[in-house]
């Protein structure tokens, strides 16, 4: 009986340890995919906040490097900087929260994201606003960035 319980505990502990290691490796791989320079813009709102196809604000550069973010507008002027970010791969959609400041806002920008090859979509709420549940722009509340990896 003792050896069966010990074996069960060891097997369960090993499985949890392997799962935690695997998850950490998945997160590290996802962060590596996010790193780089991205270009695109903030989608303009379209009827009742959904969708939007025109670019409201051009992003000439969003750089994600060493766990930090910086962004510039279409004229190369700074839009803001993030001192760090966290991602959650277990949520659906995946979450991407950045801590930083823009010209007008400072704090935790809670967001969701999807990464499809060289296309990154990040929809984030301004500090103090609940995390978006879908990908769209609402002026002064949340923004939906659609970006392409710069080669």
N, C-alpha and C positions, 0 to 999 in steps of 0.2 A: 504494500500500500504506500509506504513512504517513498519508494523508488518511483512509483507511478506518478505520485503528486510532484516529486522533484522533477521528473522528466517533463511533465505538463507545464510546470512553472518555467523551466529552462526553455522549452520550445516556444511558449507564449512570449517570454521576454525576448528571445531571439527574433521572433516574428515582428514584435513591436519595434525593436532596435533596427531591423532591416528596413521596415516601412519608414521610420523616421529618417534614416540615412538616404533612402531612395527619394523621399519628398524633398529633403534638403538639396539633393543633387538636381532634381527637377526645377526647383526654384532658382538655383544657381544657373542652370542652363537657360531658363526663361529670362533672367536678368541679362545674361550675355546676349540674347537675341534682341533685347530692348536697347542695349547700348549702341550708340552711333549718332549720326546726324540725320535729322528728319526735316523735310520741307513740305509745305502744304498750306492749310489754313483752317480757320474756324468756320464751320458751316453756318450759313444764314438761316434764321428761322423761316419756316414755311407753314402757313395755316395751322393754327392751334398748336404751334411749337413742334410739330412732328416733321421729320425729314429735313428738307432744305437741300439745295444743290449748289447755290451760288456761294462763293467765298465772301464772308463778311470782313474778316481780317486775315491778311496774308501772313503766314509764318515763313520767314526766309530761312529760319534755322531753329530747330529745337534740338539741343544736344543733351543726350543722356550719357553720362560718363562717371565712373567711380561712385555711383550711388547718388549723384547730384544732377540737377537739370538747369539749363539756361535757355532762354528763348529770345528771339529777335523778330521784329516785324518786317514787313516787306521793304522797308527803307534801311534795314540793318540796325534800328534802334532797339534797345533792350526793352523787353516786355516784362521780364521778371526772372527770378531765379529760385530754385528749390534747393534747400540744404540737405534734403534726403527724401526717400520715398520707400513705401512698402507695397508689396503685392500679395495677393491671396489667390492662389491657383485653385483652391477648393470651392470657391464661390462661383455661381453662374448667374451673370457673367463674372469673369475674373475682376478683382478690384485692383486699383492703382491709386494710392493716396500719396500726395506730395505735400511736404511742409515747405513753405516759402512765402514769397511776396511778389506781387505785381505792383504796378504804379498805384493802384487804388486799394488793393486788398492784401491782407497778411494773415497767415494761419495755416490750417490743415484743409487742403483741397481734396475732399473725398471723391473718388471717381471709379469708373468702370472702364475696362479696355478690352480690345480684341486685337490680336496680332495675326495677320494672314500674310505670310511671306514677307514682302517688303512694304506692306501697308499696315500702318498703325492707326487705330481709332481709339481716342481717349476722350471720354465725356466726364467732366468733373464739375462739381458744384463749388460755388464760392464759399469761403469759410463761414461756418454757422448755418449752412443750408444742408439739408439731408442729401445723402448720396443719390445720384440719379439711378433710376431703375431701367432706363432705356437710353438709346443714343439719339439725342436731339439737342438743339440749342434753345434756351429761353433767355432773352436779354436780361442782364443784371443778376441772373440766378445761376445758370450753368452754361457751359460751353462744350461744343462737340468738335474736337480737332480731328481732321482727316489728313494723314501725313504719309509721305513716301520716303523710303530710305534714300539718302543721298549717296550716290556711288562715288 
